[in-house]
Amino acid sequence: MIEESVKSALGHLARLNLQGDVYGERSQKVTFSIMNGEIADSTEYEDMGLGIRVIKDGRIGFGYCVPGKERECILRAAELSRLSGTSGIILPEEQGICNVKTYDEKVRNALEDGMGSELCGNMIDAAVSTHKDIIPSHGGLFMGSGTRVIGNTNGIFLSQDFTAIAGGIAASIPGERTSLVASESKCSRRMDMDFEHLGTLAGDKVLSMKSKSENPSDKLPVVMTPHAMGMLLWFGLIPSFNGENVRKGKSVYQGRIDEKVAGENISIVDDPTRDWGMGSFPFDDEGVAASPIPLISQGYLRHYFYDLKEAASSDTISTGNGTRGSFKTPPQIGDRNIIITGKNHPVQQLTEGKVILVDGVMGAHTSSPASGDFSVVANPAWLVEDGVKLGRLDGLMLSGNLPGSLETMVLGDDYEKLYDTIGSMSIRMELPSIRLTDITHSG
Amino acid sequence: MRDILNRLVDRSTADHVEFRYHRRDQKRIEMVKGDSEEVHSSTYGGVGVRVLVDGAWGFSSTNRTDEKELTDTLRIAEGAARLSARNKKEKVVLEDDLSPVRGTFSAKVNDSVTGYSIEDKVKLLIGLDREMMSHPDIVSTRCLWNELQDEKVIVNGTGTDVRILDEKVEFYAIAYADLRGEKVVGMESRGVTGGWKDLFSRKSPGEMAQDAVKTATQLLKAKHPKGGNATVILNPELVGLISHEAIGHTVEADFVLSGSVAQGKIGQRVASELVTMVDHGNASPHAAGWTPVDDEGTPSQRTEVIKDGILKEYLCDRETASLLGMTPKGNARAYEYSDPPIIRMTNTFIEPGDHRLEELIEETRDGYYLQGAMGGQADANAEFTFGVEKAWRVVNGELTELLRGVSISGSGFEVLKSVDAVTDDFEFQMGSGYCGKFQMAKVDGGGPHLRCEATIGGKQ
């Protein structure tokens, strides 16, 4: 049905002699939320709608609507376009689209069969069974499937089904002054997640926080888990590859294409063509064919990323990085599926000697993409010696410079897929644990 | 719509049922460097249905509002509840003594923004943006306008049948200056429940734009602070942020039951005796978190979370109030029709004291006067980290130099225990922001100025 609505909207655009694109999304979602060791509630719903962008005299107007209201939405968007500045945006034409796996029938079947309650229950039971004092304090399970459709007045009409499943659980041990809390989460597009294992990992992690170590006064290497590193990179480094930030001078990488900016074995790629990636799709939310964008290759800065609008402003072409939080938001530049590669070491090697292990950071949003400087609170964090957790560290502040850290970082081999949402933007990455040697720690 | 919803309530076999029709008109305008970046206007709505079956909640929603579709949505919600009930050990029980609420509740609006055309608003923002860009030190600017007109109808199994007409509006003026490749930011923003005159009752749009430029250019000359523990004077925005982010979330009953640091602390001293912290959806008609009746149909009441330094109450919905033996006071809120109600703050603030701000600064030998928040994050243990827009060094009772790139961190309750002075002024200053706990919510926060101890993050 969503395909028909997109076609209907494109028909209205043609009859009104307007240029534009139509993004349609239909999704069915089931969620179970965990509170205080129980499934607190369940939600199930289907959402469907269209985001319509009208281009009139080079000016863009945007509106969104439910199916059946396409014409009114187009007329309203056309009216609003008068108030926009001229954009120079050029809509894509038909291109070769690669195959990318994004849909697993097993997730769809699990969703239809109502398996979420049982899987969520298994996750809770596994966390509880690790120790009598542990309470699975919060978390949840999500299963979804749907269809994305993008069409435009240049003849593009693309459609792709997708599935996603995610689970997360926070295990806590209540204390007199503070509670110990550790969480684990995983996500996938396939029915390949072990929820029991997730619960066990969360339980084991919080148990490892029971003993406390003194915050070290000597400077030690810092090993960031994929989750901790993901937050830091997403706020403090990835925005520096955003073409708009580059043009506006808000990027540390402005004017540095082909410069050496990282260790020679380090590469960062935004690859939406990778099968089953959380941000993978064969086309972006503006209908541009997806392709891997090497941002840093073997230590050298190679590309920034662009959507159609910023490409027009920067006099270049879109890299397929037009993203939307939902049909309700107009496209904006966003990363799709960030992967860091390089010489990978067994993760155990990263914690050889005495190191600080960090599994989460607070305050990453205060990082500066213009300089790459960051100052965050590490939580949870442990003092580790030769892979053994000696005790948790409280109130540890970390500061440093992310672009500088790219020169010396050491990659583990324990890649994890990360997915999170911040406002209308999504964090979608595949990262290993990473050892950093030039971080200042205090507190 | 109300007739259909009431018919469906009567037909439902669930132990409890709630229907919430929500229609939203939104207009958003964004200018960057004098050119319009985004102008968008939308109307959307739908119905959220929540049911309690076999002691478990189920929720579903639809953006199609005919009776057949709503009947189907009710059945899906009932099915979801039965799925939850399979693994539910502690069954949800609601107290039966909630009185039904009926009537229409309208926001107090002085000079509705709907009386101004979108062209008027675009023209205003273009003018302000270009005026800010005309300053030689300013390299980029951004002006943002966002308005929401909401109509809600809440009908539930207790006989509640209310209609809420709400209007909220936000405005931002942001100026960026360049300091050898590093951007410094001056930001002025305000968000209110109400209209044009309410939004600009403190400063005109032109004054807000000028002040944003002034801050950015002042920060160009500022140095980074030296990190460490320090005496700090927090302005009402930072007081609101600590109240909301560091303390408020830990006293939300869902987090309390999940083991937050506030669990089991009712009746204990958690702050200086100078501190009384309140959440109240009806505290002020123009506070951005104005919520006369929540999405479970509970009228808003004042919740004294901390009274003279003692923890008194948690913020509850109907379910957690039953569990904890407390009274629900209007904190079950949903952002859109497709969101289930969850426990949220509304307007969260600290009550004023009896110091004057001038006295507070004069009495401070060595410390910082912190103004403006640049985002914040906190955890279930009340540990927080906030960015600060401007930090004035205070030496021997005088503001000496301005510092930039400042962050503060600490434990929210420890910081409140260290409060040794509270001023007699009061402002809500967080109305332009949103809370993002699982779903968005329009909230406000504020208070007087506080003097306390916290950790300053710095690069010196």
Interface residues (C-beta under 8 A of the other chain):
Chain A: V30 F32 S33 M35 N36 E38 I39 A40 D41 S42 T43 E44 Y45 E46 D47 M48 G49 G61 F62 G63 Y64 C65 V66 R76 L80 S81 L83 S84 G85 G114 G116 S117 E118 C120 G121 I124 I135 S137 H138 A170 S172 I173 P174 R177 T178 S179 V181 K248 G249 K250 V252 K328 P330 M362 G363 H365 T366 S368 A370 S371 D373 S375 V376 V377 N379 G395 M397 S399 G423 S442 G443
Chain B: I29 D35 S36 E37 E38 V39 H40 S41 S42 Y44 A56 W57 G58 F59 S60 S61 T62 N63 R64 T73 I76 A77 G79 A80 A81 L83 S84 R86 N87 K88 K89 E90 I118 E119 V122 V139 S140 D178 G181 E182 K183 G227 D254 F255 L257 S258 G259 S260 V261 Q263 G264 S338 P340 M374 G375 Q377 A378 D379 A380 N381 E383 F384 T385 F386 G387 S407 S409 G436 F438 T455 G457 K459
